[in-house]
Amino acid sequence: MGLWIGWAVVVWNVVFDHTLEIAGRAYLHAAAMAARAGGPYARIDDWMRPAAASGLWIATASAAGILAVGLVGVRVASAGSRRNG
């Protein structure tokens, strides 16, 4: 079970980081386009706050899915070993 928990933690971190990375790149593009066009300044807070919130939910759902599959798998495997043992 420890490996499933470790895998869920790693996936949570990767998914959350990837979500923030994509938002950061989108912000940089929007800021560059705003600077070229002479438009209003693009605020990073307007891009990163929603990304952090959605990243939190997406990462948590991913990790919860992995933990659910792991828990069920460990229970099924341990029940099978008890019947055969």
N, C-alpha and C positions, 0 to 999 in steps of 0.2 A: 504494500500500500504506500510505503514511503516513496517509491519511484513514481507512482501516479501523482502524488502530492507535489513532488519535485518538478515533474513535467508540467503540471498545471501552473505552478509558480513561474516557470520559465516562459510558458506560452502567454500568461497574463502580461508579463513584462514586455515581451516582444510585440504583442498586439497593441498594447498601450503606447509603446514607443513609436511604432509604425504609424499609428493614427496621428500622433503629435508631429511626426516628421512630415507626413503628407500635408498637414495643415500649415506647418512652417514654410514648406515650399510654395504652397498656394499663396500664403501671405507675401512672401518675397516677390512672387510674380505680380501680385496685385499692387504692391507698393511700388515696384519698378514701373508698372504701367501708369499708375497715378502720377508718379514723378515726371514721366515723359509727357503725359497729357496736360500737366499743370493743374490737375484736379485737386480735390481735397486729399489731405494726407491720410493714408490707410493706417488705421490703428491696429497694432498687433493684438491687443486685448479683444477686439471684435472677432478675430479669427481663432485665437487659441482657447478662449474660455469655452465656446461650444465644442471645440475639438477635444478638450480635456474631459468634458462631461460625456460626450458620446464614446470617447476612448475608454473611459471607466466602465461604462455599461457593456460595450462590446467585449472588452478584455475579461470582465467578470463573467459574462455569459460563456465565453470560450473556455475559461478555466473551470466553470461549474459543469459544463458538458464533459470535459475530460475527467473531472472527479466523479461524476455520476457513472460514466462508463467504467472507470477504474473500480469503483466500489461494487458495482454489479458484477464485474468480471472476477474480482477477488472473492466475493461471496459464492458465485457459481463454482469457481474452481475449488474453494474450500469445502463446499457441500459435496462435490464430486469426489474429493479425496477422502472424505469421511465415509462415504458409501463403499468405496473400494478398499478402505483400510481396515 
